């Protein structure tokens, strides 16, 4: 039996080819693409431009599957909603909606779990299950937008997973989201965060897209970074910064470096001095992030404030990020809490994940 096509993952030109193979007029492809992406239809039955007979045939050939909202937790004081989303195979992920004065941002996931095992991140503690498809990634946005009752115009690939370990699906989802025939999101309203996967940072420089790149730095020396981020043993700082310079030379775009302040680990004067040297020659901005305890609790705001003052004294460019979603386990490093997964991945399995993914 031939597998059904994933209609939501078709780029406009692929949709036209698919429709041509069905023997339909070319304009039907544009109708379907618009209905799926601009109108965010979650089923073939919602494509009212097609006759009942055409919809019946399309059901035989293709499938549309959005994640299902399995739960939501609201933090009114932080203007944040954490969504528990269930994928078609029963796997669970989380997305976080953050409201600001004049805009809303949605932090989305790109993998079920994460293989990198950063010491300060709850997602890493659960290990890696699988990559998400482009349609699953977009589905996060569409189901939350429909629940919200309006478009979301600021997307952050900063949820569960390492986006650059799912590069093809992430890039496809970005091209679909920004296609003018569909959702029509501006590329400049998309931020992709990576722990520093060097080959894909270089690859991104050749894509010809104007998204924002954020690099999770979190330490300014190899000794400290390798302790809290195993990926640094594969792509040490000298290699990572070289790739960032290559990316910047090719795109001209500023890079955001994310820095979670871990008291007595990466907030000392030696790290400040090393950071000033490390970022010299780059067009950058540092996002200082208070440490959000994985099991809940107050962010380390005092330590983050002190670290920010030290950056200021050193003449470094930074912003102290406002913590959002911490009261509902939706802050940076907190996704994959007990509401999402009933059990943590065994330690041995996590080690095997790291061996498999952290190879040169």
Buried (B, 14 or more C-beta within 10 A) or exposed (E): EEEBBBBBBBBBEBBBEBBEEEEBEEEBBBBBBBBBBBBBBBEBEEBEEBEEEBBEBBBEBBBBBBBBBBEBBEBEEBBBBBBBBBBBEEBBBBBBBBBEEEEBBBBBBBBBBBBBBBBBBBBBBBBBBEBBBBBBBBBBBBBBBBEBEEEBBBBBBBBBBBBBBBBEBBBBBBBBBBBEBBBBBEBEBBBBBBBBBBEBBBBBBEEEBBBBBBBBBBBBBBEBBBBBBBBBBBBBBEEBBBBBBBBBEBBEBEBBBBBBBBBEBBBBEEBBBBBBEBBEEBEBBBBBBBBBBBEBEEBBBEBBBBBBEBBEEEEBEBEBBEBBBBBBBBBBBBBBBEBBBEEBBEEEEBEBBBEEBBEE
